[in-house]
Amino acid sequence: MPADRLARAQVLSWMFFEQYSHEPNVATLRFWTHLPELTPAQELQKPLKKRDGEAALKLMDNRLSSKDWLVGTTPSVADIALYAYTHVAAEGGFTLGDYPAVSAWLRRMQTLPGYIGIGDLPT
């Protein structure tokens, strides 16, 4: 978490974005791929969640097209929060190749000291 008050506010803003714009769409579609079947209500929501998830990824891509990290010049808790579901977004039907700045950011995240990939976790 940055020491600077403005940077802390920006980090919190990205974390709110993750909770209210990114996770409900990107993560939900990924989760639904693991269900044996969807309810009619879920089926109706799929196109909207896809649209809104793509909008969230596009917003991130726009931000990261001119910056290495979401806030400041070093990774922050905002990057960690958004990395979680972004790096597995393809499992929900999102094409990460459509977001080159996000893809480059994901690669930067994977080079951080102590990085453990989701595939490296014990089952």
C-alpha positions as CSV (number, residue, x, y, z in Angstrom):
1,M,0.0,0.0,0.0
2,P,1.5,3.3,-1.0
3,A,2.4,5.9,1.7
4,D,1.2,8.8,-0.3
5,R,-2.5,9.6,0.5
6,L,-3.5,10.3,-3.1
7,A,-1.9,7.0,-4.3
8,R,-3.6,5.1,-1.4
9,A,-6.9,6.6,-2.6
10,Q,-6.2,5.5,-6.2
11,V,-5.3,2.0,-4.9
12,L,-8.6,1.8,-3.1
13,S,-10.4,3.1,-6.2
14,W,-9.0,0.2,-8.2
15,M,-9.9,-2.3,-5.5
16,F,-13.5,-1.0,-5.5
17,F,-13.5,-1.3,-9.3
18,E,-12.4,-5.0,-8.8
19,Q,-15.2,-5.7,-6.5
20,Y,-18.0,-3.9,-8.4
21,S,-17.1,-4.0,-12.1
22,H,-14.5,-6.7,-12.6
23,E,-15.2,-9.6,-10.2
24,P,-19.0,-9.7,-10.7
25,N,-18.5,-10.2,-14.4
26,V,-15.1,-11.8,-15.1
27,A,-15.0,-14.1,-12.1
28,T,-18.7,-15.0,-12.4
29,L,-18.4,-16.2,-16.0
30,R,-15.4,-18.3,-15.0
31,F,-17.2,-19.8,-12.1
32,W,-20.2,-20.6,-14.2
33,T,-18.1,-22.7,-16.5
34,H,-17.6,-25.1,-13.6
35,L,-21.3,-25.6,-13.0
36,P,-23.1,-28.6,-14.5
37,E,-25.8,-26.4,-15.9
38,L,-26.9,-22.8,-15.6
39,T,-30.3,-21.6,-14.5
40,P,-32.4,-19.7,-17.1
41,A,-31.7,-16.5,-15.2
42,Q,-27.9,-17.1,-15.5
43,E,-28.2,-17.9,-19.2
44,L,-29.9,-14.5,-19.7
45,Q,-27.2,-12.8,-17.7
46,K,-24.3,-14.3,-19.7
47,P,-24.2,-11.8,-22.6
48,L,-24.4,-8.8,-20.2
49,K,-21.7,-10.2,-17.9
50,K,-19.5,-10.8,-21.0
51,R,-20.1,-7.2,-22.2
52,D,-19.4,-5.7,-18.8
53,G,-16.3,-8.0,-18.2
54,E,-14.9,-6.8,-21.5
55,A,-15.5,-3.2,-20.5
56,A,-13.6,-3.8,-17.3
57,L,-10.7,-5.4,-19.1
58,K,-10.7,-2.6,-21.7
59,L,-10.6,0.0,-18.9
60,M,-7.6,-1.8,-17.4
61,D,-6.0,-2.1,-20.8
62,N,-6.4,1.7,-21.3
63,R,-4.8,2.4,-18.0
64,L,-1.9,-0.1,-18.5
65,S,-1.2,1.1,-22.0
66,S,0.8,4.0,-20.5
67,K,1.8,2.6,-17.2
68,D,3.5,-0.6,-15.9
69,W,1.3,-0.7,-12.8
70,L,-2.2,0.4,-11.9
71,V,-1.0,3.0,-9.4
72,G,2.5,4.5,-9.2
73,T,5.8,3.1,-10.4
74,T,5.8,-0.1,-8.4
75,P,3.2,-2.9,-8.0
76,S,0.6,-2.4,-5.3
77,V,-2.2,-4.2,-3.6
78,A,-4.4,-3.0,-6.4
79,D,-2.3,-5.0,-8.9
80,I,-2.6,-8.0,-6.7
81,A,-6.3,-7.7,-6.3
82,L,-6.9,-7.4,-10.0
83,Y,-4.4,-10.0,-11.0
84,A,-6.4,-12.8,-9.3
85,Y,-9.3,-13.1,-11.7
86,T,-7.7,-11.4,-14.7
87,H,-5.0,-14.0,-15.2
88,V,-7.7,-16.7,-15.5
89,A,-10.2,-14.7,-17.4
90,A,-9.8,-16.9,-20.5
91,E,-11.6,-19.7,-18.5
92,G,-14.7,-17.5,-18.5
93,G,-14.5,-16.9,-22.3
94,F,-12.5,-13.7,-22.4
95,T,-9.8,-13.3,-25.0
96,L,-6.9,-11.8,-23.1
97,G,-5.0,-11.3,-26.4
98,D,-7.5,-8.5,-27.2
99,Y,-6.0,-6.6,-24.3
100,P,-2.2,-6.3,-25.0
101,A,-1.4,-4.0,-22.2
102,V,-3.2,-6.3,-19.7
103,S,-1.3,-9.2,-21.2
104,A,2.0,-7.5,-20.7
105,W,1.0,-6.5,-17.1
106,L,0.2,-10.1,-16.4
107,R,3.6,-11.1,-17.5
108,R,5.2,-8.4,-15.3
109,M,3.2,-9.7,-12.3
110,Q,4.5,-13.2,-12.9
111,T,8.1,-12.0,-12.6
112,L,7.7,-10.5,-9.2
113,P,9.7,-12.0,-6.4
114,G,7.7,-14.7,-4.5
115,Y,5.2,-15.1,-7.3
116,I,3.2,-18.4,-7.0
117,G,0.9,-19.2,-9.9
118,I,-2.5,-20.7,-9.4
119,G,-1.2,-24.0,-11.0
120,D,1.6,-24.1,-8.4
121,L,-0.9,-24.3,-5.4
122,P,-1.3,-27.6,-3.7
123,T,-4.6,-29.3,-4.5
